């Protein structure tokens, strides 16, 4: 080195030039991981114990997977109807090809979808502005599993297990596209290095200006693809697609009229291609088929519909009811759900309507503080812009409010449509599965409870990042993560989605405290009721496992009898066909021995062509009573072989 080259250059200590990663609050993340693993493990244990019970509709999806695995057929729709895409069959087909047909193999993809739902719900809660403790709460609520919830999440009967993870993924993509602006999502620049930057406030809460650098097109394609696939799988997702699409239009309409919009449209067409091609080829209208199948022309009084839809529906769908019934004390969640839906929507709307101050690039930054809030790290080290100036000024704060409002509006639309349907009045215990998608809105639904508990000081505080030597205090305080921002309890700070500060008088503090206590009580009631309902589901395991064992004995007995063609009720037929790998073909009959609804018409042709076809019925059923009359000698006489839980009727030869 040449002497004097460094003259006049101030030497900085190595510690002062190297940014240090602030301390994180790892406990809630670790607890959330443990709770998530427990939720997945609980469901896996149920699957190994044959819970929830299998049924013929699930077996129909299994037969589609079997046909796909063999290369015999590639169905677009659930067999026997022109709606409900067969995504679950395609997901299970590789496993069926490897290990053969079984209910466990058919349900492993749905278990994976549930695990994905938990992980994405954590991410969505954090991206919407919730702190880690709040995200832990959301994961804990979703980890519980009542009888109805377990059936919705694990039975591969078509249209339900995939809706929740895909709906949350769609919300996450919406947050990414809207909050990322023309710069895309913030990312870590490198492992252990500085994070990418948040967009400027003006960019985060307004449509991107023309002429900015183009955002990556892959999120746009993903948004369209997920929406298209969901519309093919089950139109129940339509309110969420429309609501989140409206947010996308509101924030990124300029991009939508350009390449990004074309890419999104292409993804949408690709995802919905099976539905569109089938509709063009056969002239089918999936929406009309859904309305016909929903029993829109059946009779049900308005009182029955409203009771089933608004009183029984929310507790059943969100996991607060016992197996097969909803006790009176468990119905407390119905009015609470409606109140939270309204309060959360008002809170989100209030935040959304706050004016965003115009950007002032020319105005100088205060000493020790960056002029660009986008210059602070995001997501890599728990830092985000300070909340002291109000949530409307936080980059992504209004995006968070808009997405929350969209989720709540979509949930309200789903609930209203269900309450107006005859299914809610005729069979609420089973049709409550139509409301399973309400769980997508859980991070937005519980927001008022979290906010009230936090404001009252009844919520764990996020850890303060360490103060770097030589760093101004103001700069230090301005670096909290957007997720921790909402959990900030510093005096004078406002919070995402909070109402304006209540008077600091003694009366105001008492009201804040009372609201916080009430919120904690509701949260405790939710968890307690969910635990009771989950325990009720666990109590059904012995009986369900015993029934599955009896069904396996039936399949073995049919094989021992070399009986390849039988007639049985609807809820028996396809279950037999799938369990036997189509070694047994079954034609559906009603209780009067008349032909019933065959989802695979080829089975009936095969059974009718076999003069030695038998009959299968549970003992004590109307079908068994009808067949018992034919026991004995005669041209139509039958003989019976008893298997635990079943009766096999054979023609006399």
BATORVO-346561 format. One line per field, with one value per residue (C-alpha): residue number from 1; residue in one letter; x, y, z. Coordinates in steps of 0.05 Angstrom, whole numbers, plus 32768, in hexadecimal, padded with zeros to 4 digits. Example, Ala and Ser with C-alpha at 12.3 -4.5 7.8 and 13.67 -1.06 7.14 Angstrom:
2
i: [1|2]
aa: [A|S]
X: [80F6|8111]
Y: [7FA6|7FEB]
Z: [809C|808F]
This chain:
653
i: [1|2|3|4|5|6|7|8|9|10|11|12|13|14|15|16|17|18|19|20|21|22|23|24|25|26|27|28|29|30|31|32|33|34|35|36|37|38|39|40|41|42|43|44|45|46|47|48|49|50|51|52|53|54|55|56|57|58|59|60|61|62|63|64|65|66|67|68|69|70|71|72|73|74|75|76|77|78|79|80|81|82|83|84|85|86|87|88|89|90|91|92|93|94|95|96|97|98|99|100|101|102|103|104|105|106|107|108|109|110|111|112|113|114|115|116|117|118|119|120|121|122|123|124|125|126|127|128|129|130|131|132|133|134|135|136|137|138|139|140|141|142|143|144|145|146|147|148|149|150|151|152|153|154|155|156|157|158|159|160|161|162|163|164|165|166|167|168|169|170|171|172|173|174|175|176|177|178|179|180|181|182|183|184|185|186|187|188|189|190|191|192|193|194|195|196|197|198|199|200|201|202|203|204|205|206|207|208|209|210|211|212|213|214|215|216|217|218|219|220|221|222|223|224|225|226|227|228|229|230|231|232|233|234|235|236|237|238|239|240|241|242|243|244|245|246|247|248|249|250|251|252|253|254|255|256|257|258|259|260|261|262|263|264|265|266|267|268|269|270|271|272|273|274|275|276|277|278|279|280|281|282|283|284|285|286|287|288|289|290|291|292|293|294|295|296|297|298|299|300|301|302|303|304|305|306|307|308|309|310|311|312|313|314|315|316|317|318|319|320|321|322|323|324|325|326|327|328|329|330|331|332|333|334|335|336|337|338|339|340|341|342|343|344|345|346|347|348|349|350|351|352|353|354|355|356|357|358|359|360|361|362|363|364|365|366|367|368|369|370|371|372|373|374|375|376|377|378|379|380|381|382|383|384|385|386|387|388|389|390|391|392|393|394|395|396|397|398|399|400|401|402|403|404|405|406|407|408|409|410|411|412|413|414|415|416|417|418|419|420|421|422|423|424|425|426|427|428|429|430|431|432|433|434|435|436|437|438|439|440|441|442|443|444|445|446|447|448|449|450|451|452|453|454|455|456|457|458|459|460|461|462|463|464|465|466|467|468|469|470|471|472|473|474|475|476|477|478|479|480|481|482|483|484|485|486|487|488|489|490|491|492|493|494|495|496|497|498|499|500|501|502|503|504|505|506|507|508|509|510|511|512|513|514|515|516|517|518|519|520|521|522|523|524|525|526|527|528|529|530|531|532|533|534|535|536|537|538|539|540|541|542|543|544|545|546|547|548|549|550|551|552|553|554|555|556|557|558|559|560|561|562|563|564|565|566|567|568|569|570|571|572|573|574|575|576|577|578|579|580|581|582|583|584|585|586|587|588|589|590|591|592|593|594|595|596|597|598|599|600|601|602|603|604|605|606|607|608|609|610|611|612|613|614|615|616|617|618|619|620|621|622|623|624|625|626|627|628|629|630|631|632|633|634|635|636|637|638|639|640|641|642|643|644|645|646|647|648|649|650|651|652|653]
aa: [X|X|X|X|X|X|X|X|X|X|X|X|X|X|X|X|X|X|X|X|X|X|X|X|X|X|X|X|X|X|X|X|X|X|X|X|X|X|X|X|X|X|X|X|X|X|X|X|X|X|X|X|X|X|X|X|X|X|X|X|X|X|X|X|X|X|X|X|X|X|X|X|X|X|X|X|X|X|X|X|X|X|X|X|X|X|X|X|X|X|X|X|X|X|X|X|X|X|X|X|X|X|X|X|X|X|X|X|X|X|X|X|X|X|X|X|X|X|X|X|X|X|X|X|X|X|X|X|X|X|X|X|X|X|X|X|X|X|X|X|X|X|X|X|X|X|X|X|X|X|X|X|X|X|X|X|X|X|X|X|X|X|X|X|X|X|X|X|X|X|X|X|X|X|X|X|X|X|X|X|X|X|X|X|X|X|X|X|X|X|X|X|X|X|X|X|X|X|X|X|X|X|X|X|X|X|X|X|X|X|X|X|X|X|X|X|X|X|X|X|X|X|X|X|X|X|X|X|X|X|X|X|X|X|X|X|X|X|X|X|X|X|X|X|X|X|X|X|X|X|X|X|X|X|X|X|X|X|X|X|X|X|X|X|X|X|X|X|X|X|X|X|X|X|X|X|X|X|X|X|X|X|X|X|X|X|X|X|X|X|X|X|X|X|X|X|X|X|X|X|X|X|X|X|X|X|X|X|X|X|X|X|X|X|X|X|X|X|X|X|X|X|X|X|X|X|X|X|X|X|X|X|X|X|X|X|X|X|X|X|X|X|X|X|X|X|X|X|X|X|X|X|X|X|X|X|X|X|X|X|X|X|X|X|X|X|X|X|X|X|X|X|X|X|X|X|X|X|X|X|X|X|X|X|X|X|X|X|X|X|X|X|X|X|X|X|X|X|X|X|X|X|X|X|X|X|X|X|X|X|X|X|X|X|X|X|X|X|X|X|X|X|X|X|X|X|X|X|X|X|X|X|X|X|X|X|X|X|X|X|X|X|X|X|X|X|X|X|X|X|X|X|X|X|X|X|X|X|X|X|X|X|X|X|X|X|X|X|X|X|X|X|X|X|X|X|X|X|X|X|X|X|X|X|X|X|X|X|X|X|X|X|X|X|X|X|X|X|X|X|X|X|X|X|X|X|X|X|X|X|X|X|X|X|X|X|X|X|X|X|X|X|X|X|X|X|X|X|X|X|X|X|X|X|X|X|X|X|X|X|X|X|X|X|X|X|X|X|X|X|X|X|X|X|X|X|X|X|X|X|X|X|X|X|X|X|X|X|X|X|X|X|X|X|X|X|X|X|X|X|X|X|X|X|X|X|X|X|X|X|X|X|X|X|X|X|X|X|X|X|X|X|X|X|X|X|X|X|X|X|X|X|X|X|X|X|X|X|X|X|X|X|X|X|X|X|X|X|X|X|X|X|X|X|X|X|X|X|X|X|X|X|X|X|X|X|X|X|X|X|X|X|X]
X: [8000|801A|8026|7FF6|7FC0|7F92|7FA0|7F61|7F37|7F14|7F1B|7EDA|7ED7|7EC3|7E87|7E6C|7E6B|7E4E|7E03|7DEF|7DB0|7D82|7D6A|7D2B|7CF1|7CFA|7CCC|7C89|7CA7|7CC0|7C7D|7C58|7C84|7C76|7C2B|7C2B|7C51|7C1F|7BE5|7C01|7C15|7BD0|7BB1|7BE4|7BD3|7B8A|7B98|7BBF|7B82|7B53|7B35|7B0D|7AE1|7AE4|7AA9|7A94|7AA1|7AE8|7AF0|7AD7|7B11|7B3D|7B24|7B35|7B7B|7B80|7B6B|7B9D|7BD4|7BC4|7BBF|7B77|7B54|7B64|7B23|7B16|7ADB|7AC7|7AA8|7A5D|7A59|7A70|7A90|7AC6|7B0A|7B33|7B73|7B76|7B75|7BB0|7BD6|7BCA|7BD5|7C21|7C1A|7BE3|7C0F|7C47|7C22|7BDD|7B99|7B8C|7B6A|7BAA|7BD0|7B96|7B97|7BE2|7BDE|7BA6|7BD1|7C09|7BD7|7BC4|7C0D|7C15|7BD7|7BF5|7C38|7C17|7BE7|7C24|7C42|7C02|7BF7|7C3D|7C38|7BF6|7C1A|7C0F|7C47|7C62|7C36|7BF9|7C10|7C1A|7BD2|7BB8|7BE0|7BC7|7B7F|7B89|7BAF|7B71|7B47|7AFE|7AD9|7ABD|7AFF|7B26|7AF5|7AFB|7B47|7B57|7B20|7B33|7AEC|7AF9|7AFB|7B0A|7B51|7B72|7B47|7B66|7BB0|7BA2|7B77|7BAE|7BE1|7BB6|7BB2|7BFE|7C09|7BDA|7C01|7C42|7C2A|7C09|7C3C|7C78|7C69|7C92|7CCD|7CAE|7CB2|7CE8|7D1A|7D5B|7D94|7DBE|7DC4|7DD7|7DDC|7DB1|7D69|7D47|7D21|7CD9|7CB9|7CAD|7C6C|7C50|7C5F|7C45|7C00|7BF3|7BF3|7C39|7C4C|7C57|7C9E|7CB6|7CE0|7CB6|7CA5|7CB3|7C7C|7C7D|7C50|7C1D|7C1E|7C18|7BDC|7BB8|7BCB|7BB4|7B72|7B65|7B73|7B47|7B0D|7B14|7B18|7ADE|7AB9|7AB1|7AF2|7AD4|7AC5|7B0D|7B27|7AFA|7B09|7B55|7B52|7B30|7B6A|7B9A|7B74|7B72|7BBD|7BDB|7BAA|7BE0|7C08|7BC9|7BC0|7C06|7C31|7C21|7BD7|7BE3|7C0E|7BD9|7BA3|7BCE|7BD8|7B8D|7B7C|7BB1|7B97|7B4E|7B5F|7B41|7AFF|7AFE|7B11|7ADD|7AA8|7AB8|7ABB|7A7B|7A54|7A52|7A48|7A6B|7A48|7A03|7A18|7A2C|79EA|79C3|79EB|79E5|799A|7987|7942|7936|790A|7925|7907|792C|792F|7951|7982|7995|799C|79C6|79EF|79FB|79F3|7A0D|7A3A|7A73|7A7E|7A7D|7AAA|7ADF|7AE4|7ABB|7A87|7A87|7A83|7A3F|7A20|7A2A|7A19|79F5|7A32|7A5D|7A30|7A4E|7A7E|7A46|7A36|7A7F|7A94|7A62|7A78|7AC1|7AB4|7A93|7AC5|7B01|7AE4|7AD8|7B1F|7B3D|7B11|7B25|7B6E|7B63|7B3F|7B76|7B97|7BDD|7C0A|7C2A|7C71|7CA3|7CE4|7D00|7CF4|7D32|7D34|7D3A|7D80|7D92|7D57|7D52|7D26|7D0D|7CE8|7CF9|7D41|7D33|7D39|7CFA|7CEE|7D38|7D44|7D01|7D06|7CD2|7CBF|7CAB|7C61|7C62|7C45|7C08|7BF8|7BE3|7C2B|7C47|7C5B|7C2A|7BFD|7BC2|7BD1|7BCB|7B89|7B70|7B82|7B63|7B23|7B22|7B28|7AF1|7AC3|7ACE|7AC0|7A80|7A6B|7A77|7A50|7A16|7A12|7A11|79DC|79B0|79B8|7989|79C4|79CB|7984|7980|79C2|79EC|7A17|7A33|7A2C|7A54|7A91|7A7F|7A97|7ADB|7AFC|7AEB|7B2C|7B52|7B3A|7B51|7B8C|7B5D|7B23|7B4A|7B6C|7B3E|7B49|7B94|7B92|7B68|7B93|7BD3|7BBA|7BA6|7BEC|7BD3|7BFC|7C46|7C72|7CA3|7CEC|7D10|7D49|7D8C|7DA6|7DE4|7E1E|7E1E|7DD8|7DA7|7D6E|7D3B|7D59|7D5B|7D12|7CFE|7D15|7CDF|7CC3|7C7E|7C65|7C82|7C69|7C22|7C3A|7C5D|7C48|7C71|7C4A|7C31|7C37|7BFA|7BEE|7BD7|7B8C|7B83|7B50|7B68|7B86|7B53|7B58|7B90|7B61|7B53|7B11|7B33|7B67|7B30|7B0B|7B4B|7B58|7B11|7B14|7B56|7B3B|7AFE|7B2A|7B56|7B17|7AFD|7B40|7B42|7AFB|7B0D|7B48|7B22|7AE6|7B14|7B39|7AF7|7AE1|7B24|7B1F|7ADB|7AF9|7B2F|7AF7|7ADC|7B1D|7B0E|7ACA|7AE3|7B1F|7AF4|7AC6|7B01|7B1A|7AD5|7AD6|7B1B|7AFF|7AC5|7AF5|7B1D|7ADE|7AC8|7B0C|7B08|7AC3|7ADF|7AA5|7AB7|7A73|7A43|7A09|7A07|79F2|7A13|7A3F|7A5A|7A66|7AA1|7AC1|7AC4|7ADD|7B17|7B2B|7B2F|7B54|7B17|7B1B|7AD3|7AA3|7A64|7A21|79F9|79B2|7981|795C|7928|795D|7952|798F|79AF|79E2|7A21|7A5A|7A7D|7A48|7A78|7A71|7A26|7A30|7A63|7A36|79F8|7A1F|7A31|79FA|7A22|7A25|7A19|79FE|7A1F|79FC|7A08|79DE|79A0|799D|795E|7984|7997|7950|7937|796B|795C|7917|7937|795E|794D|793F|791E|7931|7946|795C|799A|79CA|79F1|7A38|7A41|7A7F|7A87|7A5F|7A48|7A1C|7A2E|79F4|7A03|79D3|79C3|79DF]
Y: [8000|8045|806F|80A8|8087|8083|80C8|80EC|80AD|809D|8054|8035|7FFB|7FBA|7FB4|7FF8|7FE7|7FA2|7FA0|7F72|7F48|7F5D|7F2C|7F08|7EEE|7EA5|7E88|7E93|7E79|7E3B|7E31|7E3A|7E05|7DD5|7DE4|7DDA|7D98|7D82|7D94|7D6C|7D33|7D31|7D2A|7CF6|7CCD|7CD2|7CBB|7C7E|7C6E|7C72|7CB5|7CD7|7C9E|7C8F|7C97|7C88|7CCE|7CCC|7C88|7CA6|7CD6|7C9B|7C76|7CB3|7CB1|7C67|7C72|7CAB|7C7F|7C48|7C78|7C60|7CA3|7CEC|7D08|7D53|7D4F|7D25|7CE7|7CED|7D3A|7D76|7D9D|7D95|7D8B|7D4C|7D6E|7D40|7D03|7D1D|7D2D|7CE6|7CC1|7CBA|7C9D|7C6E|7C56|7C48|7C26|7C14|7C2E|7C3E|7C75|7C88|7C92|7CBA|7CE9|7CF6|7D2F|7D4F|7D4B|7D6E|7DA3|7DAF|7DB7|7DE9|7E0D|7E16|7E30|7E60|7E79|7E8B|7EB0|7ED4|7EEA|7F07|7F29|7F49|7F6A|7F3A|7F2C|7EE6|7EDB|7EEB|7EBC|7E87|7E91|7E89|7E49|7E2E|7E39|7E18|7DDE|7DC8|7D94|7D85|7D4E|7D7C|7DA0|7D5F|7D45|7D85|7D84|7D3B|7D17|7D17|7D1E|7D58|7DA3|7DB1|7D9E|7DC8|7E07|7E21|7E1E|7E38|7E71|7E86|7E81|7EAF|7EE2|7EDF|7EEB|7F26|7F44|7F39|7F58|7F94|7FA3|7F95|7FCC|7FCE|7FB3|7F70|7F4E|7F5F|7F27|7F18|7F2E|7EF5|7EC7|7EF0|7F2F|7F6C|7F63|7F81|7FC0|7FD0|7FFB|8043|8053|8074|8035|8005|8023|803D|801E|801D|8057|804C|8045|8021|7FE3|7FA6|7F76|7F2C|7F0C|7ECA|7EE2|7EFA|7EB7|7E93|7EBE|7EAD|7E63|7E5A|7E7E|7E55|7E12|7E26|7E38|7DF4|7DCE|7DF0|7E31|7E3D|7E64|7E96|7ECC|7ECB|7ECF|7F0A|7F2F|7F27|7F36|7F78|7F8A|7F79|7FA5|7FDE|7FDE|7FC4|7FD6|7FF6|7FB6|7F8E|7FB1|7F9D|7F60|7F4E|7F4B|7F20|7EF0|7EED|7EDF|7EA8|7E87|7E8C|7E6A|7E35|7E24|7E23|7DFE|7DBB|7DDD|7E0A|7DD4|7DA4|7DDA|7DEA|7DA1|7D8A|7DCB|7DC5|7DFD|7DEC|7E25|7E0B|7DC5|7DDF|7E04|7DC6|7D98|7DC9|7DBC|7E03|7DEA|7DC3|7DDB|7DF9|7E30|7E72|7E64|7E21|7E41|7E7A|7E4D|7E1A|7E4F|7E84|7E5E|7E17|7E27|7E50|7E25|7DE5|7DFE|7E1D|7DE3|7DF3|7DBB|7D73|7D39|7D37|7D6E|7DB3|7DBB|7DF9|7E15|7E0C|7E3A|7E77|7E7D|7E8C|7ED4|7EDE|7ECC|7EFD|7F34|7F28|7F27|7F6C|7F8A|7F71|7F8D|7FD1|7FD1|7FC0|7FF3|8029|801C|8019|805C|8082|80B4|80A4|80E1|80F4|80E0|8119|8104|814B|8150|8141|8108|8115|810F|80C7|80AC|8096|80BE|807E|804C|801A|801E|7FF5|7FA9|7F7F|7F37|7F26|7F43|7F56|7F9F|7FCA|8014|8035|803A|807C|80A3|8076|8037|805A|806E|8028|8009|7FD1|7FE6|7FF7|7FBA|7F90|7FB1|7FA7|7F5D|7F53|7F76|7F4B|7F0B|7F21|7F36|7EF3|7ECD|7EF5|7EE6|7E9B|7E9C|7EC2|7E95|7E58|7E75|7E82|7E3C|7E03|7DD7|7E01|7DF1|7DA9|7D8B|7DBE|7D8A|7D70|7DAD|7DD8|7DBF|7DF6|7E27|7E06|7E3E|7E70|7E5A|7E81|7EC1|7EAE|7EDF|7F18|7EFF|7EFE|7F41|7F6A|7F3A|7F3E|7F89|7F91|7F62|7F85|7FCB|7FB6|7F9B|7F53|7F3C|7F28|7F60|7F54|7F58|7F99|7F92|7FA4|7FEA|7FEF|8019|805C|8053|808B|8076|808F|8064|8029|802F|8036|7FF1|7FC1|7F8C|7F9A|7F5E|7F77|7FBD|7FA7|7F8A|7FC9|7FE2|8022|805E|8089|8053|8041|7FFC|7FDE|7FDA|7FFB|8032|8076|807C|807C|80B3|80A8|80B8|8085|8074|8069|803B|8013|800A|7FF3|7FC3|7FA8|7F9E|7F79|7F4B|7F3C|7F2D|7EFD|7EDC|7ED1|7EB5|7E87|7E71|7E61|7E37|7E14|7E04|7DEC|7DBF|7DA0|7D95|7D77|7D47|7D33|7D21|7CF7|7CD2|7CB8|7C94|7C4F|7C48|7C63|7C36|7BF9|7C0A|7C0F|7BCB|7BAE|7BCB|7BAC|7B69|7B72|7B7D|7B40|7B16|7B2B|7B16|7AD2|7AC7|7ADA|7B0B|7B40|7B61|7B79|7BA9|7BD7|7C1C|7C5C|7C65|7C1E|7C14|7C3E|7C34|7BEA|7BF6|7C22|7BF8|7BBA|7BDE|7BD3|7B88|7B91|7BB8|7BD2|7BEC|7C1B|7C08|7C2A|7C0A|7BED|7BCC|7BFE|7C19|7C55|7C8A|7C6B|7C9B|7C69|7C4C|7C16|7BF4|7BE8|7BCA|7B99|7B87|7B7E|7B4F|7B21|7AF1|7AE0|7B27|7B2D|7B62|7B86|7BAB|7BBE|7B94|7BB7|7BE6|7BED|7BCD|7B91|7B8A|7B89|7B54|7B2A|7B1D|7AF9|7AC8|7A7F|7A53|7A6D|7A8A|7ACB|7AAD|7AC5|7AAA|7AD6|7AD9|7B03|7B2D|7B5A|7B98|7B7F|7B4C|7B2E|7B11|7ADD|7AC0|7A77|7A4C]
Z: [8000|7FEE|802D|8034|8009|8045|805F|8072|806D|80AE|80C2|80D8|8108|80E7|8115|8100|80B6|80BA|80C7|80FE|80FD|8135|8168|8154|817D|816D|81A1|817C|813B|815E|8181|8140|8120|815A|8156|810B|8111|8147|811A|80DF|810E|812B|80E6|80D1|810E|80FC|80B5|80CF|80FA|80BE|80D4|80B8|809E|8054|8026|7FDF|7FC5|7FDD|7FBD|7F7C|7F7E|7F8E|7F51|7F26|7F44|7F35|7EED|7EE5|7F03|7ED2|7E97|7E8A|7E92|7EA2|7EBD|7EC0|7EEF|7F2A|7F0C|7EFF|7EFE|7ED6|7F0F|7F45|7F26|7F34|7F4D|7F8A|7F5C|7F34|7F74|7F90|7F4E|7F55|7F9B|7F85|7F4C|7F7D|7FB6|7F9C|7FB0|7FF9|801F|8043|8001|7FE5|8022|8027|7FF4|801C|805A|8035|801E|8067|807B|8043|805B|80A0|8085|8055|808C|80B7|807C|806B|80B3|80B5|8071|8085|80C0|80F9|812A|8137|8174|814C|8114|814A|8160|8119|8110|8153|8140|80FD|811C|8143|8120|812F|810B|80D5|80CA|80C5|8090|8068|806A|8061|803A|7FF1|7FDA|7FAC|7FB2|7FFB|8013|7FDD|7FE5|8025|8013|7FCD|7FE8|8019|7FE1|7FB7|7FEF|7FF8|7FAE|7FB2|7FEB|7FC5|7F85|7FA6|7FDD|7FB1|7F7F|7F40|7F66|7F78|7FBB|7FED|7FF3|8016|7FEB|8003|803E|8079|804F|804C|8038|7FFC|8008|8012|7FDC|7FEB|800F|7FD1|7FA9|7FDD|7FE4|7F9E|7F58|7F3C|7F10|7EC7|7EB1|7EEF|7EEA|7EDB|7F13|7F0B|7EE2|7F07|7F40|7F0E|7EEB|7F2E|7F42|7F01|7F04|7F4C|7F3D|7EFF|7F21|7F5C|7F2E|7F0C|7F4E|7F72|7F63|7FAE|7FA9|7F79|7FAE|7FC5|7F7E|7F6F|7FB0|7FAB|7F61|7F72|7FA0|7F68|7F38|7F6A|7F76|7F35|7EFE|7ED4|7ED3|7EC5|7E82|7E6D|7E6C|7EB4|7EA5|7E68|7E91|7EC7|7E93|7E75|7EB9|7EC6|7E84|7E8F|7ED5|7EBE|7E7C|7E91|7EA1|7E64|7E33|7E4E|7E4C|7E04|7DF0|7E11|7E18|7E64|7E95|7ED7|7EFD|7EE8|7EFD|7F42|7F4C|7F38|7F66|7FA1|7FA5|7F91|7F7E|7FBE|7FF6|8037|8061|806B|80B5|80A8|8078|80A5|80E2|80BC|8098|80CE|8110|8101|80C5|80E3|8121|80F7|80C0|80EE|811E|815C|815A|8172|8141|811F|8149|8164|81AE|81C4|81EA|81AC|8184|81A7|816D|813B|8154|8166|811F|8101|8130|8122|80D7|80DB|810C|80E4|80A4|80C5|80E0|809C|8079|80AB|809D|8052|8050|8073|8044|802D|8032|7FF1|7FE7|7FF0|7FD1|7FD6|8021|8049|8078|80C3|80DE|80EB|80C4|807D|804F|802D|8057|8021|8038|8076|8073|806E|8086|808C|80D1|80EF|80DB|80BB|80B8|80F9|8108|812C|80F2|80EB|80C5|8086|807B|8083|8041|8035|806E|8041|8017|8056|8066|801E|801E|8062|804B|800C|8035|8064|802A|8008|8048|8051|800A|8013|8054|8035|7FF9|8026|8054|8018|7FFD|800C|8020|805F|8073|805D|8074|809A|80BD|807B|804F|8080|8058|8026|805B|8066|803D|8074|8095|805F|8080|80C6|80C8|80B7|80E2|8124|8117|8145|817F|8176|8170|81AF|81D8|81C1|81CF|8216|8223|8226|81EA|81EA|81D2|8199|81AC|819E|816D|818B|8187|815C|8177|8156|813A|8149|8176|8144|810E|813D|814D|8104|80F1|8107|80D9|80BD|80E3|8125|8116|8125|8167|817C|81C0|81C2|81DC|81A3|816E|8146|812B|80EA|80EA|812E|8139|814B|8190|81C7|81FA|822B|8265|829B|827A|8237|8256|8278|8237|8215|824E|824D|8201|8208|823F|8215|81D8|8201|821C|81D5|81BE|81FB|81ED|81A5|81B8|81F0|81C4|818C|81BC|81D4|818C|817B|81B6|819D|815A|817C|81A1|815F|814D|816A|8148|8106|8106|8116|80DC|80AC|80C3|80B5|8070|8062|8079|8048|800E|8022|8027|7FE2|7FC8|7FEC|7FCD|7F88|7F83|7F50|7F44|7F79|7F83|7FC0|7FD8|7FC0|7FFD|7FF6|7FAC|7F98|7FDB|7FCC|7F86|7F9D|7FD8|7FAB|7F73|7F47|7F52|7F69|7F3C|7F5D|7F43|7F6E|7F85|7FB3|7FEE|7FBE|7F92|7F5A|7F34|7F55|7F42|7F24|7F1E|7EF0|7EC2|7EAA|7EEE|7EE4|7E9F|7EBC|7EF7|7ECC|7E9E|7ED8|7EED|7F2C|7F46|7F90|7FC0|7FFA|8032|807B|80AC|80C4|8088|805E|8024|804F|8067|801F|800B|8048|802B|7FF1|801B|800E|7FD2|7F94|7F50|7F70|7FB2|7FD4|8008|8038|8051|8090|809A|80D7|80C6|8082|805F|801C|7FF5|7FBF|7F8B|7F94|7F5D]
